[in-house]
Amino acid sequence: SMTGAAPEPALPSSCVPRPLMPHGSLCVYGFQCESSFCCPRLRVCLRSSDAQLSSADLRVNQSMQSTILDIVFRDGGTCGNPLGDPAACMQTSAGQPGSSWDQSRCGCKAEYMTRYQAGTWVTLNAGVTCGGDGGGVGSGAPGETTTEAASGG
């Protein structure tokens, strides 16, 4: 039995990458980012809440680049309405979701929501693996490869 486990089931995509991810990495929670800030609208790690993001900053595998550029930069961003329900969509300054966290209430695009539920949004970042209960390797679309860059970059 798992009596010592956390009282609530883990939230989707709540794995913690090691090392924490830099500016321009796709994220779900601030605690996955070096800066502790995952932009609620873009779902990308930013250096700070007022930092600018350019398409060149994204750290996505080449094969997914155009798809992710569309999700993040077009039509209001990945999650178009995070301020419509701040309790469900916003996180603490430490990058932790609150008790009312509900990503389905934030105007997020379908592809993001699918990957959020499956744990495969964070693993779109080149060279990032995410331990814990995320979807892990092999849960992406057929034909999608998750090769690790041995050089680290």
N, C-alpha and C positions, 0 to 999 in steps of 0.2 A: 504494500500500500504506500501511497505517497503522502503520508500525513505531514511531512515536513515541507511540502510544496507551498508555493504562494497561494493565498486564499482565492485569488481570481485567476481564470485562465489567461495565458499570455495573449496580449493583443497581437493582431496580424503584423508581420514584418518587424517585430520588435527585437530582432537579433542585434548584437553589438559587433560591428566590424573592428578588427584589430589590424593596424592602428586605426584610430578614428579618422573619419574622412575629411579631406580638405575642401575648400571653396570650389564649387562647381560640380560636386558629386550629388547624384540623385539620392534623396533621403526621404524617410517618413517621419522620423523623430529627431529632435535636436540632439538627443544624447548620442546619436550616431555620428555627429559632426564635431570636428576639432573645436569649432566656435560655440558649440551647444545651440546653434541656431539653424533650424531647417525652415526655410521660407514657407509659410502656410499656403501661399498662392502658387508658387513654382514647384514646391517639393524638391528643392535643391539646397544643399548646404551653402550658406553665405558667410563671409567673414564677419558681417554684422547685419543688423536689420535694415540698415540703409545702404549697404554695399550694392554696387551695380553688378549685373551678370551679363556677360556677352556669350554668344554662341561658342566662341573659341574656348571658353572656360569649362564647358561640359566635358566630362571624363568618360563618355560612353563608348562602348565598342563600336568600331567603324560601321559594322553591318546595321546597327540600330540608330545611327546618328540622325538620319533625316526624320525618322519616325519620332524620336525623342525631341528634336528641335520643334517639330509641329506641336507636340503635346505641351511643351514647356513655354514656348514663346507665342503661340497663336491663340486667338479666341479667348483671351482673358487668363491664360495660364493653365497649369495642370489642374488646380482646384479653384474655380473662378469666383467663389463667393465665401471665403473663410470668415469674413466679418459678419455674414448674415446670421451665423450662430456661433459666436465666439467660444462658448463653453464646450461646444462639440468639436471645434476646429482649431483653436489656438492652444499653445503649450506654455509652460512656465519658462522663466528665464534660464532655468537649468535644462530646458529641452525635454521636460516630462509632460505627457498628456494628462489632463485632469480626469476626474471620475466620470464626467459626462462625454468623454471623447467618443465621437462617432463620425468617421470619415465620410460616411454616406450622406451627411447633411451639409457638405461644404462645396457643392457644385463641381465635383471632380469628374474628369473625363473617364469614359468607360474603360479604356485600356489601362489607365492608372489604377482604377478600382480593382480590376481583375488581377493585376500584378501585386497590388497591396494585399489582397486576400491570400494570394498564393505565396507571398514572400519573395517575389522576383523583381520588384522595382529596384531595390538596393543592389542586387546582383547584376544589374545592367551596367554598372560602373566597371570599366576595364580593370581587371586585376583584383577586384574586391570579392572576397568570400565572406559569408556572414554565418557565424556559428549559431548555436541555439536552435530554436524551433522554427526558423524560417523555412521557406520552401526548399532551399538548398539547390545543389546542382541537379540538372535534369528535369526541373519542373517548368522550364521555359517552353516555348513553342517548338514543335518538331523542326529539326534542321538548324536550331540555334545552338551555337557552340559556346562553351564556357571555358576557353583555354586560359591558362594562367600565364602571364608574362613573367618569365623567370628573372628578367632584368629588373623587375619592379617598376617599370614605367616605359 
